[in-house]
Amino acid sequence: VTHGPAESRGALRRDAPLDLDPAEFRALGHELVEAVAAMLESLPARPVVARQTPDDVRAAVDDAAPLPEHGGDATSLVRGAAALLARHSLFNGHPAFYGYITSSPAPIGILGDMLAAAVNANVGSWTLAPAATAIEAQTVRWIAELIGYPTSAGGLLVSGGNMANFVCFLAARRRAAAWDVRTTGLRAPGAPNLRVYCSAETHTWVQKAADLFGLGTDSIRWVPVDDALRMDVAALRRIVDADRAAGDAPLLVVATAGSVSTGAVDPIADIAAVCRERGIWLHADGAYGALAACAPAAPDALRALALADSVAVDPHKWLYAPLEAGCALVRDATALTDAFSYHPPYYHFTADVMNYVDYGPQNSRGFRALKVWLALRHAGRAGYARMIGDDIRLAGRLFDHVRRRPDFEAFTLGLSIATFRYVPADLRPRVGEPGVEAHLDALNRALLDRVQKSGDAFVSNAVIGGRYVLRACIVNFHTGEADVDALPDIIAAHGADLDAALRRAP
Ligand SMILES: Cc1ncc(COP(=O)(O)O)c(C=O)c1O
C-alpha cells in the first residue's frame, strides 16, 4: 500500500474546522513561545497574583458567554488566552510563592508537555505508545533510584499524590484480603474488617481512599504522634495487636515521609520493623518528602524508604514538574497487575511488553513521563540534590529569621516547611492567655487572607496544637535568600495593620 507523495496527500486534506494551516501553526507557536518566555521572565517584577475579585476574573473570562456556534480565528484566540492567563493567574513559579506544596514548573517540562501533546501518545499500551512507554518505564526507574528504592519495583505515573497513594492502597488491599476482594468486594462471607493505620498528620488522601474503596473512614486507626508530630510507634504496635486480637485484619500501615502541614517524617525504619514482625504492608506517603532522600540535608528517616512495600512520590512537587505528575512505586511489580489487570477481548495487546493499562486504574493515559524524564536529564541527580538542598536551607533561614524576631513566634521546621505566626510584640509575654490566643487566632487567619490577596507573597496555613499558624513551604527553585529575607517584613507590615484594625473593632 502506498499513500502517495506528501503534496498530493495535502491536496486531499479534509476541510476540518479544527485543523490549522501548517504555516499558521508555526507562526502562532513561535509567538506563543515568545509570550510564555516574556511571562516567565516578568514574574519577579509582578505580584504573585493580581488584586482582583472573583467577579473580575469571571468578567475577564466572559463566563456568561454562550457556547459559540461557529469557531473563531486561532491566532487571536491563543493570543487572547495567553494575555488573559498572564493577567489573572496565580503564579506558583513566582519567587515569593510559598503556598501549599506546589512547585515552580521546570521550563524544560513546559516544553515537554507541548511535545507530549503533539505526539499525543496513549500510554495505556506499548502498541499505541512504544517510545512513550519505554520513557515512562525509565522515568519510574530513575525516580526509584533517586529516592533509594529498588529499581526492580513496579510503578507508573498518575495525576498526583492522591492517585499515587490510591494505587498503592489498592495493591495493598488485594494482598491483605485473604479472599478474592476484586470479585466479591469487601463483603465476602466471614471477611474481617480491614483496618488502615496512619498518624493523625496523614494527608486527607487516606480518608478518600478508605471512603472510595469501600472500607469507610471508620476503618482508619489514627495513631497518636510525638512532640515532633511523628507517628508513635509503640502506640501503633498496641493498636494493631488489639485489633488483631479482636479479629480485624490490617490492610496497611501508612508512614508519612514529609507531612503536608509541617514536613514531619515518620520513623520509617521502626514502623517497618513492626510491619515486618506482623506481616503488614508498609506504605510510605512520600508525595512531598520522598524526593528529598537525594539531598544530603534530608532527615535520616528518609533513608529507610527502601523498606516500604510501596511509596507514593510526586514529581509535580519536588521534581518541579508542571502539573500533573504523581508516581506510585510498588516493590513487587506483580502486586500492581494482581490489583488492576483485566484482559478484555477488544484489546490486542501483546504480553511480552509493558502495557500500562494493566498496572493502574487508568485506561487511556497521557504522556506525563516526558516532562519528568526531560527534567531528570536536564538537572541530573546532582542538580536535584542541590535544588532540594537549597529549598531546605532557605526554609531553615526563614525559620531563623522568625525565631529571632520579637513580632513572630516560630513553631516548626521540617524539610522545606517553616511554620510561625505573627504576634504583636506587646502580646508576646501574654501568649497562652485565652483572650490573647483568641485574638492571635483571628489575627493570623485574617493575615493569611490578606497576604494571599495582596500579591506581595503567598503563604498557606497549618493548625498546630490547636493554634492557627502561617506556613511557608519552599519547593521553588526561583526563591532566593533575598526573597526569604524579605518575607517576615512583608507579613509583619500587613500584620501590624490588621492588628490595629482588630483592636479598634468593637
Ligand atoms: C503528604 C502528602 N500526601 C498526598 C498529597 C496529595 O498530593 P496531590 O495534591 O498531588 O494529589 C499531598 C499534597 O500536598 C501531600 O503533601
The ligand as a MOL file (V3000), in Angstrom:
LIG
                    3D

  0  0  0     0  0            999 V3000
M  V30 BEGIN CTAB
M  V30 COUNTS 16 16 0 0 0
M  V30 BEGIN ATOM
M  V30 1 C 1.9690 14.1230 52.1410 0
M  V30 2 C 1.0140 14.3360 51.0060 0
M  V30 3 N 0.3310 13.3040 50.5020 0
M  V30 4 C -0.5270 13.4420 49.4770 0
M  V30 5 C -0.7470 14.6790 48.9060 0
M  V30 6 C -1.7060 14.8100 47.7580 0
M  V30 7 O -0.9870 15.1180 46.6010 0
M  V30 8 P -1.7120 15.7140 45.3130 0
M  V30 9 O -2.1930 17.0600 45.7220 0
M  V30 10 O -0.6470 15.7420 44.2930 0
M  V30 11 O -2.8310 14.7880 44.9650 0
M  V30 12 C -0.0640 15.7780 49.4000 0
M  V30 13 C -0.3030 17.1200 48.8460 0
M  V30 14 O 0.1670 18.0980 49.3220 0
M  V30 15 C 0.8420 15.6090 50.4730 0
M  V30 16 O 1.5300 16.6270 50.9820 0
M  V30 END ATOM
M  V30 BEGIN BOND
M  V30 1 1 1 2
M  V30 2 1 2 3
M  V30 3 2 2 15
M  V30 4 2 3 4
M  V30 5 1 4 5
M  V30 6 1 5 6
M  V30 7 2 5 12
M  V30 8 1 6 7
M  V30 9 1 7 8
M  V30 10 2 8 9
M  V30 11 1 8 10
M  V30 12 1 8 11
M  V30 13 1 12 13
M  V30 14 1 12 15
M  V30 15 2 13 14
M  V30 16 1 15 16
M  V30 END BOND
M  V30 END CTAB
M  END
